[in-house]
Amino acid sequence: MRSIKYILVVYDVNEKRINKVHKVLKKYIIWQQNSTFEGNVTQANIKRMIYELNKKINSKEDSILIYFFNSKTVIRKEVDGIEKWNVSSNFI
Amino acid sequence: MRSIKYILVVYDVNEKRINKVHKVLKKYIIWQQNSTFEGNVTQANIKRMIYELNKKINSKEDSILIYFFNSKTVIRKEVDGIEKWNVSSNFI
């Protein structure tokens, strides 16, 4: 059985690399707001995503935090302000 | 018994308001990297924090995502790149 995780990814990377990181993440999970993605991903795709991300960043300068959850049910999320993912033109 | 939640806060706010949001969050939880804070907080302090945040942001333009967890144990976290919270001078 394919094991699926729910993941949340937030990144703090040099401006020169933001687009590259954004493009990798967009292939696997869903944009929420600048520097923040979420979604269900298979273990295999998590490996691919991390491999690709590590090729794009400068590991001495950039930081990507990946939070893993067994399912979305353990997460309660509140939004203060606007839901940027619903206002797609705002993505960067 | 004081109920404690583990929370993760990520924000995408106008540059003019970043410092204000940062200063509120720093009172309650721990800076991880730009736009990202985490920590254990009482329910009462969560209310205070959200009240203060909403006074600082422009709710038509800014976005703050707050993720609530019953405990830190449901979270597995991986860092790719550097741990910015360990390199404190990098905080903005």
N, CA and C atoms of all chains as a GROMACS GRO file, in nm:
protein
  552
    1MET      N    1   0.086  -0.119   0.000
    1MET     CA    2   0.000   0.000   0.000
    1MET      C    3   0.090   0.125   0.000
    2ARG      N    4   0.064   0.219  -0.096
    2ARG     CA    5   0.143   0.344  -0.101
    2ARG      C    6   0.119   0.421   0.028
    3SER      N    7   0.230   0.456   0.099
    3SER     CA    8   0.205   0.531   0.222
    3SER      C    9   0.206   0.680   0.189
    4ILE      N   10   0.102   0.748   0.235
    4ILE     CA   11   0.082   0.890   0.206
    4ILE      C   12   0.105   0.969   0.335
    5LYS      N   13   0.176   1.077   0.324
    5LYS     CA   14   0.194   1.167   0.439
    5LYS      C   15   0.130   1.302   0.404
    6TYR      N   16   0.088   1.373   0.505
    6TYR     CA   17   0.049   1.512   0.483
    6TYR      C   18   0.168   1.597   0.524
    7ILE      N   19   0.212   1.682   0.435
    7ILE     CA   20   0.330   1.763   0.471
    7ILE      C   21   0.302   1.912   0.455
    8LEU      N   22   0.375   1.987   0.536
    8LEU     CA   23   0.371   2.134   0.530
    8LEU      C   24   0.516   2.177   0.507
    9VAL      N   25   0.538   2.262   0.407
    9VAL     CA   26   0.674   2.306   0.377
    9VAL      C   27   0.679   2.459   0.382
   10VAL      N   28   0.773   2.511   0.461
   10VAL     CA   29   0.796   2.656   0.464
   10VAL      C   30   0.943   2.681   0.435
   11TYR      N   31   0.969   2.782   0.355
   11TYR     CA   32   1.109   2.803   0.318
   11TYR      C   33   1.151   2.949   0.333
   12ASP      N   34   1.279   2.963   0.362
   12ASP     CA   35   1.341   3.096   0.379
   12ASP      C   36   1.470   3.088   0.299
   13VAL      N   37   1.462   3.127   0.172
   13VAL     CA   38   1.576   3.109   0.083
   13VAL      C   39   1.611   3.242   0.019
   14ASN      N   40   1.732   3.253  -0.032
   14ASN     CA   41   1.779   3.374  -0.099
   14ASN      C   42   1.686   3.406  -0.217
   15GLU      N   43   1.660   3.535  -0.236
   15GLU     CA   44   1.567   3.581  -0.339
   15GLU      C   45   1.598   3.519  -0.477
   16LYS      N   46   1.727   3.500  -0.504
   16LYS     CA   47   1.768   3.444  -0.635
   16LYS      C   48   1.712   3.303  -0.655
   17ARG      N   49   1.682   3.233  -0.544
   17ARG     CA   50   1.644   3.091  -0.555
   17ARG      C   51   1.496   3.066  -0.526
   18ILE      N   52   1.421   3.170  -0.491
   18ILE     CA   53   1.280   3.152  -0.452
   18ILE      C   54   1.201   3.085  -0.566
   19ASN      N   55   1.214   3.135  -0.686
   19ASN     CA   56   1.137   3.078  -0.798
   19ASN      C   57   1.168   2.931  -0.822
   20LYS      N   58   1.297   2.897  -0.809
   20LYS     CA   59   1.336   2.757  -0.834
   20LYS      C   60   1.273   2.665  -0.729
   21VAL      N   61   1.276   2.709  -0.603
   21VAL     CA   62   1.218   2.628  -0.495
   21VAL      C   63   1.066   2.618  -0.514
   22HIS      N   64   1.008   2.732  -0.550
   22HIS     CA   65   0.862   2.737  -0.573
   22HIS      C   66   0.822   2.638  -0.683
   23LYS      N   67   0.897   2.636  -0.791
   23LYS     CA   68   0.865   2.548  -0.905
   23LYS      C   69   0.874   2.400  -0.866
   24VAL      N   70   0.971   2.364  -0.784
   24VAL     CA   71   0.981   2.224  -0.741
   24VAL      C   72   0.859   2.189  -0.657
   25LEU      N   73   0.830   2.272  -0.558
   25LEU     CA   74   0.721   2.239  -0.464
   25LEU      C   75   0.586   2.231  -0.534
   26LYS      N   76   0.567   2.320  -0.632
   26LYS     CA   77   0.439   2.326  -0.705
   26LYS      C   78   0.408   2.194  -0.774
   27LYS      N   79   0.511   2.116  -0.806
   27LYS     CA   80   0.490   1.985  -0.874
   27LYS      C   81   0.429   1.884  -0.777
   28TYR      N   82   0.450   1.905  -0.648
   28TYR     CA   83   0.413   1.799  -0.552
   28TYR      C   84   0.300   1.840  -0.457
   29ILE      N   85   0.298   1.965  -0.415
   29ILE     CA   86   0.196   2.006  -0.318
   29ILE      C   87   0.139   2.144  -0.353
   30ILE      N   88   0.055   2.197  -0.266
   30ILE     CA   89  -0.029   2.313  -0.303
   30ILE      C   90   0.019   2.442  -0.237
   31TRP      N   91   0.033   2.546  -0.317
   31TRP     CA   92   0.074   2.677  -0.267
   31TRP      C   93  -0.032   2.732  -0.171
   32GLN      N   94   0.011   2.785  -0.055
   32GLN     CA   95  -0.083   2.842   0.042
   32GLN      C   96  -0.067   2.993   0.050
   33GLN      N   97   0.054   3.035   0.060
   33GLN     CA   98   0.091   3.176   0.063
   33GLN      C   99   0.240   3.178   0.036
   34ASN      N  100   0.298   3.296   0.020
   34ASN     CA  101   0.442   3.300  -0.011
   34ASN      C  102   0.520   3.219   0.090
   35SER      N  103   0.609   3.134   0.037
   35SER     CA  104   0.699   3.048   0.117
   35SER      C  105   0.628   2.936   0.191
   36THR      N  106   0.506   2.906   0.158
   36THR     CA  107   0.430   2.803   0.231
   36THR      C  108   0.351   2.714   0.137
   37PHE      N  109   0.376   2.581   0.145
   37PHE     CA  110   0.305   2.483   0.066
   37PHE      C  111   0.255   2.372   0.159
   38GLU      N  112   0.148   2.305   0.118
   38GLU     CA  113   0.093   2.193   0.193
   38GLU      C  114   0.040   2.088   0.097
   39GLY      N  115   0.025   1.961   0.150
   39GLY     CA  116  -0.045   1.865   0.069
   39GLY      C  117  -0.012   1.721   0.103
   40ASN      N  118  -0.091   1.630   0.045
   40ASN     CA  119  -0.067   1.487   0.059
   40ASN      C  120   0.037   1.444  -0.044
   41VAL      N  121   0.133   1.364   0.001
   41VAL     CA  122   0.239   1.319  -0.089
   41VAL      C  123   0.278   1.175  -0.055
   42THR      N  124   0.310   1.097  -0.157
   42THR     CA  125   0.359   0.960  -0.131
   42THR      C  126   0.503   0.969  -0.080
   43GLN      N  127   0.547   0.862  -0.011
   43GLN     CA  128   0.685   0.859   0.040
   43GLN      C  129   0.783   0.875  -0.076
   44ALA      N  130   0.753   0.809  -0.187
   44ALA     CA  131   0.844   0.815  -0.303
   44ALA      C  132   0.855   0.958  -0.353
   45ASN      N  133   0.744   1.027  -0.361
   45ASN     CA  134   0.748   1.166  -0.410
   45ASN      C  135   0.813   1.260  -0.309
   46ILE      N  136   0.801   1.230  -0.180
   46ILE     CA  137   0.870   1.312  -0.080
   46ILE      C  138   1.020   1.304  -0.105
   47LYS      N  139   1.069   1.182  -0.131
   47LYS     CA  140   1.213   1.164  -0.159
   47LYS      C  141   1.256   1.244  -0.282
   48ARG      N  142   1.176   1.231  -0.390
   48ARG     CA  143   1.209   1.304  -0.513
   48ARG      C  144   1.210   1.454  -0.486
   49MET      N  145   1.107   1.502  -0.415
   49MET     CA  146   1.093   1.646  -0.389
   49MET      C  147   1.215   1.697  -0.311
   50ILE      N  148   1.254   1.625  -0.206
   50ILE     CA  149   1.367   1.666  -0.123
   50ILE      C  150   1.497   1.664  -0.204
   51TYR      N  151   1.512   1.560  -0.286
   51TYR     CA  152   1.632   1.549  -0.372
   51TYR      C  153   1.640   1.671  -0.463
   52GLU      N  154   1.527   1.707  -0.527
   52GLU     CA  155   1.526   1.820  -0.620
   52GLU      C  156   1.550   1.952  -0.545
   53LEU      N  157   1.488   1.966  -0.429
   53LEU     CA  158   1.505   2.090  -0.350
   53LEU      C  159   1.652   2.110  -0.312
   54ASN      N  160   1.716   2.002  -0.270
   54ASN     CA  161   1.855   2.013  -0.226
   54ASN      C  162   1.949   2.051  -0.340
   55LYS      N  163   1.906   2.020  -0.462
   55LYS     CA  164   1.987   2.060  -0.580
   55LYS      C  165   1.970   2.209  -0.609
   56LYS      N  166   1.861   2.268  -0.562
   56LYS     CA  167   1.831   2.408  -0.596
   56LYS      C  168   1.886   2.506  -0.490
   57ILE      N  169   1.891   2.463  -0.365
   57ILE     CA  170   1.924   2.560  -0.260
   57ILE      C  171   2.075   2.564  -0.232
   58ASN      N  172   2.114   2.670  -0.161
   58ASN     CA  173   2.250   2.678  -0.108
   58ASN      C  174   2.237   2.637   0.038
   59SER      N  175   2.282   2.519   0.069
   59SER     CA  176   2.254   2.463   0.202
   59SER      C  177   2.327   2.536   0.316
   60LYS      N  178   2.415   2.626   0.280
   60LYS     CA  179   2.484   2.706   0.385
   60LYS      C  180   2.411   2.837   0.412
   61GLU      N  181   2.310   2.866   0.326
   61GLU     CA  182   2.248   2.999   0.337
   61GLU      C  183   2.096   2.987   0.347
   62ASP      N  184   2.039   2.887   0.282
   62ASP     CA  185   1.894   2.875   0.274
   62ASP      C  186   1.842   2.775   0.377
   63SER      N  187   1.709   2.787   0.405
   63SER     CA  188   1.649   2.695   0.501
   63SER      C  189   1.511   2.652   0.453
   64ILE      N  190   1.487   2.521   0.451
   64ILE     CA  191   1.355   2.468   0.417
   64ILE      C  192   1.311   2.378   0.533
   65LEU      N  193   1.196   2.410   0.592
   65LEU     CA  194   1.143   2.327   0.700
   65LEU      C  195   1.030   2.240   0.644
   66ILE      N  196   1.039   2.111   0.667
   66ILE     CA  197   0.935   2.018   0.622
   66ILE      C  198   0.874   1.952   0.745
   67TYR      N  199   0.743   1.970   0.761
   67TYR     CA  200   0.671   1.911   0.872
   67TYR      C  201   0.589   1.793   0.819
   68PHE      N  202   0.606   1.676   0.882
   68PHE     CA  203   0.538   1.554   0.836
   68PHE      C  204   0.426   1.517   0.934
   69PHE      N  205   0.311   1.481   0.878
   69PHE     CA  206   0.199   1.437   0.962
   69PHE      C  207   0.142   1.309   0.903
   70ASN      N  208   0.097   1.219   0.990
   70ASN     CA  209   0.039   1.096   0.937
   70ASN      C  210  -0.089   1.123   0.860
   71SER      N  211  -0.160   1.226   0.903
   71SER     CA  212  -0.276   1.265   0.820
   71SER      C  213  -0.314   1.409   0.853
   72LYS      N  214  -0.397   1.465   0.764
   72LYS     CA  215  -0.437   1.605   0.780
   72LYS      C  216  -0.525   1.623   0.904
   73THR      N  217  -0.578   1.509   0.954
   73THR     CA  218  -0.674   1.519   1.064
   73THR      C  219  -0.610   1.570   1.193
   74VAL      N  220  -0.476   1.559   1.204
   74VAL     CA  221  -0.413   1.606   1.329
   74VAL      C  222  -0.391   1.757   1.327
   75ILE      N  223  -0.426   1.818   1.212
   75ILE     CA  224  -0.397   1.961   1.196
   75ILE      C  225  -0.526   2.041   1.204
   76ARG      N  226  -0.526   2.144   1.290
   76ARG     CA  227  -0.634   2.243   1.284
   76ARG      C  228  -0.568   2.372   1.241
   77LYS      N  229  -0.627   2.436   1.142
   77LYS     CA  230  -0.560   2.552   1.082
   77LYS      C  231  -0.655   2.672   1.086
   78GLU      N  232  -0.601   2.788   1.124
   78GLU     CA  233  -0.680   2.911   1.124
   78GLU      C  234  -0.611   3.013   1.036
   79VAL      N  235  -0.689   3.093   0.966
   79VAL     CA  236  -0.633   3.196   0.881
   79VAL      C  237  -0.673   3.333   0.936
   80ASP      N  238  -0.576   3.418   0.962
   80ASP     CA  239  -0.606   3.558   0.996
   80ASP      C  240  -0.566   3.641   0.876
   81GLY      N  241  -0.661   3.723   0.829
   81GLY     CA  242  -0.634   3.798   0.706
   81GLY      C  243  -0.695   3.722   0.591
   82ILE      N  244  -0.634   3.732   0.473
   82ILE     CA  245  -0.694   3.670   0.354
   82ILE      C  246  -0.635   3.533   0.326
   83GLU      N  247  -0.713   3.450   0.256
   83GLU     CA  248  -0.665   3.318   0.212
   83GLU      C  249  -0.600   3.338   0.076
   84LYS      N  250  -0.467   3.352   0.077
   84LYS     CA  251  -0.398   3.391  -0.046
   84LYS      C  252  -0.411   3.284  -0.154
   85TRP      N  253  -0.429   3.154  -0.109
   85TRP     CA  254  -0.438   3.051  -0.211
   85TRP      C  255  -0.568   3.063  -0.290
   86ASN      N  256  -0.662   3.137  -0.235
   86ASN     CA  257  -0.788   3.158  -0.308
   86ASN      C  258  -0.783   3.283  -0.394
   87VAL      N  259  -0.669   3.355  -0.382
   87VAL     CA  260  -0.655   3.477  -0.461
   87VAL      C  261  -0.532   3.455  -0.547
   88SER      N  262  -0.542   3.361  -0.644
   88SER     CA  263  -0.423   3.301  -0.709
   88SER      C  264  -0.328   3.405  -0.765
   89SER      N  265  -0.372   3.520  -0.805
   89SER     CA  266  -0.278   3.612  -0.873
   89SER      C  267  -0.171   3.661  -0.775
   90ASN      N  268  -0.190   3.634  -0.646
   90ASN     CA  269  -0.098   3.687  -0.546
   90ASN      C  270   0.024   3.602  -0.521
   91PHE      N  271   0.055   3.499  -0.609
   91PHE     CA  272   0.138   3.390  -0.554
   91PHE      C  273   0.279   3.431  -0.522
   92ILE      N  274   0.340   3.535  -0.583
   92ILE     CA  275   0.476   3.572  -0.535
   92ILE      C  276   0.474   3.720  -0.499
   93MET      N  277  -0.691   2.267   3.481
   93MET     CA  278  -0.555   2.252   3.426
   93MET      C  279  -0.542   2.340   3.302
   94ARG      N  280  -0.434   2.421   3.294
   94ARG     CA  281  -0.411   2.509   3.178
   94ARG      C  282  -0.393   2.422   3.055
   95SER      N  283  -0.476   2.448   2.948
   95SER     CA  284  -0.457   2.364   2.830
   95SER      C  285  -0.353   2.430   2.741
   96ILE      N  286  -0.256   2.348   2.702
   96ILE     CA  287  -0.143   2.396   2.621
   96ILE      C  288  -0.156   2.338   2.481
   97LYS      N  289  -0.135   2.420   2.381
   97LYS     CA  290  -0.132   2.371   2.243
   97LYS      C  291   0.008   2.395   2.188
   98TYR      N  292   0.044   2.312   2.092
   98TYR     CA  293   0.167   2.342   2.017
   98TYR      C  294   0.121   2.407   1.888
   99ILE      N  295   0.175   2.524   1.858
   99ILE     CA  296   0.132   2.593   1.737
   99ILE      C  297   0.249   2.626   1.646
  100LEU      N  298   0.217   2.633   1.518
  100LEU     CA  299   0.312   2.675   1.415
  100LEU      C  300   0.246   2.793   1.345
  101VAL      N  301   0.318   2.904   1.332
  101VAL     CA  302   0.262   3.023   1.268
  101VAL      C  303   0.351   3.063   1.150
  102VAL      N  304   0.290   3.079   1.033
  102VAL     CA  305   0.364   3.128   0.916
  102VAL      C  306   0.288   3.248   0.862
  103TYR      N  307   0.361   3.352   0.825
  103TYR     CA  308   0.290   3.472   0.780
  103TYR      C  309   0.346   3.525   0.648
  104ASP      N  310   0.257   3.587   0.575
  104ASP     CA  311   0.289   3.649   0.445
  104ASP      C  312   0.223   3.786   0.450
  105VAL      N  313   0.299   3.884   0.500
  105VAL     CA  314   0.240   4.016   0.522
  105VAL      C  315   0.322   4.122   0.448
  106ASN      N  316   0.261   4.237   0.428
  106ASN     CA  317   0.328   4.347   0.358
  106ASN      C  318   0.456   4.385   0.434
  107GLU      N  319   0.561   4.417   0.360
  107GLU     CA  320   0.691   4.447   0.419
  107GLU      C  321   0.681   4.551   0.533
  108LYS      N  322   0.590   4.647   0.517
  108LYS     CA  323   0.573   4.754   0.618
  108LYS      C  324   0.531   4.696   0.753
  109ARG      N  325   0.470   4.575   0.752
  109ARG     CA  326   0.412   4.523   0.876
  109ARG      C  327   0.488   4.402   0.932
  110ILE      N  328   0.593   4.358   0.861
  110ILE     CA  329   0.666   4.237   0.905
  110ILE      C  330   0.720   4.254   1.047
  111ASN      N  331   0.786   4.364   1.074
  111ASN     CA  332   0.845   4.382   1.208
  111ASN      C  333   0.741   4.379   1.319
  112LYS      N  334   0.625   4.441   1.291
  112LYS     CA  335   0.519   4.445   1.393
  112LYS      C  336   0.468   4.305   1.423
  113VAL      N  337   0.447   4.226   1.318
  113VAL     CA  338   0.398   4.088   1.337
  113VAL      C  339   0.505   4.005   1.409
  114HIS      N  340   0.628   4.025   1.368
  114HIS     CA  341   0.740   3.953   1.429
  114HIS      C  342   0.747   3.983   1.580
  115LYS      N  343   0.732   4.108   1.616
  115LYS     CA  344   0.742   4.148   1.758
  115LYS      C  345   0.630   4.086   1.840
  116VAL      N  346   0.510   4.077   1.784
  116VAL     CA  347   0.400   4.013   1.859
  116VAL      C  348   0.433   3.865   1.882
  117LEU      N  349   0.468   3.797   1.774
  117LEU     CA  350   0.490   3.652   1.783
  117LEU      C  351   0.605   3.617   1.878
  118LYS      N  352   0.709   3.701   1.875
  118LYS     CA  353   0.829   3.675   1.957
  118LYS      C  354   0.793   3.673   2.107
  119LYS      N  355   0.685   3.739   2.144
  119LYS     CA  356   0.642   3.740   2.286
  119LYS      C  357   0.587   3.604   2.328
  120TYR      N  358   0.539   3.526   2.231
  120TYR     CA  359   0.465   3.406   2.269
  120TYR      C  360   0.536   3.277   2.227
  121ILE      N  361   0.598   3.278   2.111
  121ILE     CA  362   0.659   3.155   2.061
  121ILE      C  363   0.796   3.184   1.999
  122ILE      N  364   0.859   3.081   1.940
  122ILE     CA  365   1.001   3.087   1.905
  122ILE      C  366   1.024   3.103   1.755
  123TRP      N  367   1.106   3.200   1.719
  123TRP     CA  368   1.142   3.224   1.580
  123TRP      C  369   1.217   3.103   1.524
  124GLN      N  370   1.176   3.058   1.402
  124GLN     CA  371   1.243   2.944   1.340
  124GLN      C  372   1.323   2.989   1.218
  125GLN      N  373   1.261   3.067   1.136
  125GLN     CA  374   1.322   3.127   1.018
  125GLN      C  375   1.230   3.240   0.977
  126ASN      N  376   1.267   3.320   0.880
  126ASN     CA  377   1.181   3.433   0.841
  126ASN      C  378   1.039   3.385   0.815
  127SER      N  379   0.944   3.456   0.877
  127SER     CA  380   0.801   3.430   0.860
  127SER      C  381   0.753   3.302   0.927
  128THR      N  382   0.831   3.240   1.012
  128THR     CA  383   0.794   3.112   1.074
  128THR      C  384   0.827   3.109   1.222
  129PHE      N  385   0.723   3.081   1.304
  129PHE     CA  386   0.740   3.069   1.449
  129PHE      C  387   0.673   2.940   1.496
  130GLU      N  388   0.720   2.887   1.606
  130GLU     CA  389   0.662   2.765   1.664
  130GLU      C  390   0.669   2.774   1.816
  131GLY      N  391   0.583   2.694   1.884
  131GLY     CA  392   0.601   2.683   2.027
  131GLY      C  393   0.476   2.640   2.101
  132ASN      N  394   0.496   2.610   2.230
  132ASN     CA  395   0.384   2.575   2.318
  132ASN      C  396   0.322   2.702   2.372
  133VAL      N  397   0.191   2.708   2.370
  133VAL     CA  398   0.121   2.828   2.416
  133VAL      C  399  -0.007   2.788   2.489
  134THR      N  400  -0.041   2.862   2.593
  134THR     CA  401  -0.169   2.836   2.660
  134THR      C  402  -0.283   2.889   2.574
  135GLN      N  403  -0.404   2.838   2.598
  135GLN     CA  404  -0.520   2.885   2.522
  135GLN      C  405  -0.537   3.036   2.542
  136ALA      N  406  -0.518   3.080   2.663
  136ALA     CA  407  -0.535   3.224   2.694
  136ALA      C  408  -0.436   3.307   2.613
  137ASN      N  409  -0.312   3.261   2.607
  137ASN     CA  410  -0.212   3.338   2.531
  137ASN      C  411  -0.236   3.331   2.380
  138ILE      N  412  -0.293   3.220   2.334
  138ILE     CA  413  -0.326   3.213   2.191
  138ILE      C  414  -0.428   3.323   2.157
  139LYS      N  415  -0.526   3.337   2.245
  139LYS     CA  416  -0.628   3.442   2.221
  139LYS      C  417  -0.565   3.581   2.220
  140ARG      N  418  -0.480   3.606   2.318
  140ARG     CA  419  -0.412   3.737   2.325
  140ARG      C  420  -0.329   3.760   2.199
  141MET      N  421  -0.253   3.657   2.158
  141MET     CA  422  -0.164   3.667   2.042
  141MET      C  423  -0.246   3.700   1.917
  142ILE      N  424  -0.355   3.627   1.896
  142ILE     CA  425  -0.438   3.648   1.776
  142ILE      C  426  -0.501   3.788   1.780
  143TYR      N  427  -0.545   3.829   1.898
  143TYR     CA  428  -0.604   3.964   1.911
  143TYR      C  429  -0.501   4.069   1.872
  144GLU      N  430  -0.379   4.056   1.923
  144GLU     CA  431  -0.273   4.153   1.892
  144GLU      C  432  -0.235   4.148   1.743
  145LEU      N  433  -0.226   4.027   1.687
  145LEU     CA  434  -0.189   4.014   1.546
  145LEU      C  435  -0.292   4.084   1.457
  146ASN      N  436  -0.419   4.061   1.489
  146ASN     CA  437  -0.525   4.120   1.406
  146ASN      C  438  -0.526   4.272   1.411
  147LYS      N  439  -0.470   4.326   1.518
  147LYS     CA  440  -0.459   4.474   1.526
  147LYS      C  441  -0.344   4.526   1.441
  148LYS      N  442  -0.249   4.439   1.409
  148LYS     CA  443  -0.129   4.484   1.335
  148LYS      C  444  -0.144   4.467   1.184
  149ILE      N  445  -0.219   4.365   1.142
  149ILE     CA  446  -0.219   4.334   0.998
  149ILE      C  447  -0.332   4.409   0.926
  150ASN      N  448  -0.318   4.409   0.792
  150ASN     CA  449  -0.428   4.458   0.706
  150ASN      C  450  -0.497   4.331   0.658
  151SER      N  451  -0.614   4.304   0.712
  151SER     CA  452  -0.677   4.173   0.686
  151SER      C  453  -0.723   4.156   0.541
  152LYS      N  454  -0.715   4.264   0.463
  152LYS     CA  455  -0.751   4.250   0.320
  152LYS      C  456  -0.629   4.220   0.234
  153GLU      N  457  -0.512   4.227   0.296
  153GLU     CA  458  -0.389   4.216   0.216
  153GLU      C  459  -0.294   4.111   0.273
  154ASP      N  460  -0.292   4.099   0.406
  154ASP     CA  461  -0.196   4.010   0.471
  154ASP      C  462  -0.260   3.874   0.504
  155SER      N  463  -0.171   3.774   0.526
  155SER     CA  464  -0.220   3.641   0.560
  155SER      C  465  -0.133   3.580   0.669
  156ILE      N  466  -0.197   3.532   0.774
  156ILE     CA  467  -0.126   3.460   0.880
  156ILE      C  468  -0.193   3.324   0.895
  157LEU      N  469  -0.114   3.217   0.881
  157LEU     CA  470  -0.168   3.082   0.898
  157LEU      C  471  -0.123   3.030   1.035
  158ILE      N  472  -0.218   2.984   1.113
  158ILE     CA  473  -0.187   2.927   1.245
  158ILE      C  474  -0.229   2.781   1.245
  159TYR      N  475  -0.132   2.693   1.270
  159TYR     CA  476  -0.159   2.549   1.275
  159TYR      C  477  -0.156   2.506   1.422
  160PHE      N  478  -0.262   2.439   1.465
  160PHE     CA  479  -0.274   2.397   1.605
  160PHE      C  480  -0.254   2.247   1.616
  161PHE      N  481  -0.176   2.205   1.716
  161PHE     CA  482  -0.156   2.061   1.740
  161PHE      C  483  -0.174   2.034   1.890
  162ASN      N  484  -0.230   1.920   1.922
  162ASN     CA  485  -0.249   1.888   2.064
  162ASN      C  486  -0.115   1.873   2.135
  163SER      N  487  -0.016   1.825   2.059
  163SER     CA  488   0.119   1.824   2.120
  163SER      C  489   0.223   1.816   2.010
  164LYS      N  490   0.347   1.846   2.049
  164LYS     CA  491   0.456   1.845   1.952
  164LYS      C  492   0.483   1.705   1.899
  165THR      N  493   0.431   1.605   1.974
  165THR     CA  494   0.465   1.467   1.938
  165THR      C  495   0.405   1.425   1.803
  166VAL      N  496   0.302   1.497   1.756
  166VAL     CA  497   0.242   1.457   1.626
  166VAL      C  498   0.322   1.513   1.509
  167ILE      N  499   0.425   1.592   1.542
  167ILE     CA  500   0.500   1.661   1.436
  167ILE      C  501   0.637   1.597   1.418
  168ARG      N  502   0.670   1.562   1.294
  168ARG     CA  503   0.808   1.525   1.264
  168ARG      C  504   0.858   1.634   1.170
  169LYS      N  505   0.975   1.685   1.199
  169LYS     CA  506   1.023   1.802   1.125
  169LYS      C  507   1.161   1.773   1.070
  170GLU      N  508   1.181   1.812   0.944
  170GLU     CA  509   1.314   1.795   0.882
  170GLU      C  510   1.360   1.932   0.832
  171VAL      N  511   1.489   1.955   0.840
  171VAL     CA  512   1.545   2.082   0.792
  171VAL      C  513   1.638   2.053   0.676
  172ASP      N  514   1.614   2.118   0.563
  172ASP     CA  515   1.710   2.111   0.452
  172ASP      C  516   1.776   2.247   0.446
  173GLY      N  517   1.910   2.245   0.447
  173GLY     CA  518   1.982   2.372   0.453
  173GLY      C  519   2.020   2.399   0.597
  174ILE      N  520   2.025   2.526   0.635
  174ILE     CA  521   2.072   2.559   0.769
  174ILE      C  522   1.956   2.578   0.866
  175GLU      N  523   1.982   2.559   0.996
  175GLU     CA  524   1.882   2.586   1.101
  175GLU      C  525   1.897   2.732   1.140
  176LYS      N  526   1.814   2.817   1.082
  176LYS     CA  527   1.833   2.961   1.101
  176LYS      C  528   1.814   3.004   1.246
  177TRP      N  529   1.732   2.924   1.320
  177TRP     CA  530   1.710   2.966   1.460
  177TRP      C  531   1.836   2.943   1.543
  178ASN      N  532   1.928   2.864   1.490
  178ASN     CA  533   2.054   2.845   1.562
  178ASN      C  534   2.160   2.947   1.519
  179VAL      N  535   2.122   3.025   1.415
  179VAL     CA  536   2.215   3.127   1.367
  179VAL      C  537   2.144   3.260   1.389
  180SER      N  538   2.128   3.300   1.517
  180SER     CA  539   2.031   3.404   1.556
  180SER      C  540   2.048   3.534   1.480
  181SER      N  541   2.165   3.571   1.436
  181SER     CA  542   2.182   3.703   1.373
  181SER      C  543   2.104   3.711   1.243
  182ASN      N  544   2.056   3.599   1.193
  182ASN     CA  545   1.991   3.597   1.062
  182ASN      C  546   1.843   3.631   1.067
  183PHE      N  547   1.790   3.683   1.179
  183PHE     CA  548   1.645   3.665   1.198
  183PHE      C  549   1.559   3.745   1.102
  184ILE      N  550   1.603   3.854   1.044
  184ILE     CA  551   1.516   3.917   0.941
  184ILE      C  552   1.598   3.938   0.814
   0.00000   0.00000   0.00000
